[in-house]
């Protein structure tokens, strides 16, 4: 669960949004899902209220399984697997498994 974090840029590798890229807005560790900007959109019917004068049908993002997304490496600009390195000063950092660049 620690491989993908809030603010990371990801690419969908499985499902109806395959190939799309987006930014992680929220991670839900209890269910193993992530809320990604512009991915897994669903229609929701909204009633008119004080805040929403118009009402009607709106599109919202729904959580997507972490198994269906991969982190996009900035240096090799493709979806990659993530590994962890322990530095000399005991800090843990993520790295790209294909180009060995620290993320």
C-alpha positions in Angstrom: 0.0 0.0 0.0 3.0 2.3 0.6 4.1 2.1 -3.1 1.5 4.6 -4.3 0.9 7.8 -2.3 -1.3 10.9 -2.4 -0.1 13.3 -5.2 1.6 10.6 -7.3 0.9 10.4 -11.0 -0.3 7.0 -12.1 -1.5 5.1 -15.1 -4.4 2.6 -15.2 -3.2 -0.8 -16.5 -6.5 -2.8 -16.2 -10.2 -2.0 -16.6 -12.4 0.4 -18.5 -10.0 3.3 -18.1 -6.9 1.4 -19.3 -4.2 3.7 -20.5 -5.5 6.8 -18.8 -3.2 8.9 -16.5 -4.2 10.8 -13.4 -3.1 12.2 -10.1 -3.9 10.3 -6.8 -6.2 12.5 -4.6 -6.7 10.0 -1.8 -5.6 6.5 -0.7 -8.1 4.2 1.2 -5.9 1.6 2.9 -8.8 -0.3 4.5 -10.2 -1.3 1.1 -7.0 -1.2 -1.0 -8.4 1.5 -3.3 -7.3 4.9 -4.5 -9.3 8.0 -5.6 -7.7 9.3 -8.8 -8.5 12.5 -10.6 -10.6 11.9 -13.8 -10.5 8.1 -13.5 -13.4 5.7 -12.9 -16.1 8.4 -13.3 -19.7 7.5 -12.3 -23.0 9.4 -12.7 -24.7 10.5 -9.5 -28.1 12.1 -9.2 -28.1 15.2 -7.0 -31.2 16.7 -5.5 -31.6 20.5 -5.5 -30.4 22.1 -2.3 -29.2 25.4 -0.8 -25.6 24.6 -2.0 -26.6 23.0 -5.3 -29.3 25.2 -6.8 -29.3 23.3 -10.2 -29.5 19.7 -9.2 -29.5 16.9 -11.9 -26.9 14.3 -12.9 -23.2 15.0 -12.1 -20.1 12.9 -12.8 -17.9 12.0 -9.8 -14.7 10.0 -9.3 -15.1 6.6 -7.7 -12.2 4.7 -6.0 -10.2 2.3 -8.2 -8.3 -0.8 -7.0 -4.6 -0.2 -6.3 -3.9 -3.5 -8.2 -5.2 -1.9 -11.4 -2.9 1.1 -11.4 0.9 1.6 -11.7 3.1 4.6 -10.8 4.5 6.7 -13.6 8.3 7.2 -13.5 9.3 10.8 -14.2 12.6 9.9 -15.8 11.6 7.0 -18.0 7.9 8.3 -18.4 6.2 4.8 -18.3 4.3 2.8 -15.8 6.8 1.0 -13.5 7.1 -1.3 -10.5 8.3 0.3 -7.3 11.1 -0.9 -5.0 12.4 0.4 -1.7 16.0 1.3 -0.7 17.4 2.0 2.7 19.9 4.9 2.6 22.9 5.2 4.9 21.1 7.7 7.2 18.3 5.1 7.8 15.8 6.8 5.5 13.5 4.6 3.3 13.0 5.8 -0.3 11.1 4.5 -3.4 12.9 3.8 -6.7 11.9 2.8 -10.2 12.6 -0.9 -10.9 13.4 -0.3 -14.6 15.8 2.7 -14.4 16.8 2.6 -10.7 16.0 6.3 -10.3 14.7 7.5 -6.9 11.1 8.7 -7.1 
